[in-house]
Amino acid sequence: MSERSRESTLFGEVRRMVRTSSAVTGIAARVAGERMLGIKTDKTAHAEDLKKVLGGLKGPMMKVAQFLSTVPDALPEEYAEQLATLQANAPPMGWPFVRRRMQSELGPAWQSKFAEFGQTAAAAASLGQVHRARLPDGTEVACKLQYPDMPSVVEADLRQLRIAVQLYRRMDASLDNSEVFEELRDRLREELDYLREAAHQRLYGLMLGDQPRVLVPRPIDGYCTERLLTMTWLEGSALAKRLEEDPPMGERQAYAEGLFRAWYRPFYRYGVIHGDPHLGNYQVRPDREGINLFDFGTVRIFPPSFVGGVILLFEAVRDRDDEKAAEAYRIWGFQNLSKETMDVLNLWADFLYEPLVQDKVRPIQYSDDMSYGRKVAQQVHEGLKRTGGVKIPREFPLMDRAAVGLGSVFLRLRCEMNWHRLFMEMIEGHSTASLAERQALALAEAGVPAPS
């Protein structure tokens, strides 16, 4: 990196930290004041202010806020509720930026590579914005352009996140989230590389190619760089908007099946999971027969043995077998668990696996309370305090987030399914050896770097 580039990155980090530090330190001070000194604050008002600050920023801090809103007791309920609603709604960059970015990625004659290119952004993403275009052969495409100076933005936000994690750790030592931070750091840095995301898209195209309920955009060769991702355009509309129209049960079941297969077939068959299950990452297809799946920046590749541990924990919940549960937690990465701590973790396992254990048509949960999962997590966290705490393994957060995030969407769908049979189809014939072979072949074919 040149001296000028280093200075630009440093100045970018400083600017970003000035904008975010007051929000991070403000929330930390209020949480500390309430927990340690008993100082009561207007958390609802401050949560709304925090949402406004973070919602107006481009970049990963918004994604971090969304993630923290799902972590048990990481934030007070008022903050979690506000941050969970954040979407990529920052103002788009104008045409002069778009022109410069496209020229830097595809060369001075970039416009000749398109039959048509929309000057106005069609959608916003966390690290960039999307423009609709058409190739000379008539293919409709979406061009995702990374916002300027995003590496410095990511590093500045990671510094703020580290500060927040350290402050929280001092206030409450019952959960050690140090490896959670490391996991978030690595995933956010990977998201900066759109060539990696293009490889993830190819991977998902391979893994879901025979699933009619799910469509995945295809990256366009010769039109992708580290800061530009060009992919086929998929027609669709927002799932939340369609649900407001109260679609029939059959249609809602099609969406639920598509979502279940989109997340869990890659995991149980290939050890791969999409780590960002918020509503903005999937659309209702025009045929109302399934979903479009987007945004493959946050993808986690798991060791095949970890998938075996997830299946083993399902069996432990089904069979009420504590020895199986202990072995599953060991495989997951939890170390030196006492029986009391394991009993607390089993509360969380029971919540997650209950719909999969019962071989019958049923809702994803019997309670209509949208915050029920968070309340169970809070109960687990309080139990961990009593039993001396636990270190959260790196593999846990994205799995946990997918389960909670998808569960909330299934709840909004208000559909009843036989979740058990869907799950059993995923794990039929499972073996660690066969999964390892499928995973290695799929990663190689898609051009995804093997996990270190």
Secondary structure, DSSP 8 states (H G I E B T S, - for coil): --HHHHHHHHHHHHHHHHHHHHHHHHHHHHHHIIIII-----HHHHHHHHHHHHHTS-SHHHHHHHHHTTSTTSS-HHHHHHHTT--S-S----HHHHHHHHHHHH-TTGGGG-SEE-SS-SEE-SSEEEEEEE-TTS-EEEEEEE-TTHHHHHHHHHHHHHHHHHHHHHH-TTEE-HHHHHHHHHHHHHHT-HHHHHHHHHHHHHHTTT-TTEE---B-TTS--SSEEEEE----EEHHHHHHT---HHHHHHHHHHHHHHHHHHHHHHSEEE---SGGGEEE-TTSS-EEE---SSEEE--HHHHHHHHHHHHHHHHT-HHHHHHHHHHHT--S--HHHHHHHHHHHHHHHHHHHS-S-B-S-S---TTHHHHHHHHHHHHHHHHT-EE--TTHHHHHHHHHHHHHHHHHHT--B-HHHHHHHHHTT--HHHHHHHHHHHHHHHT-----
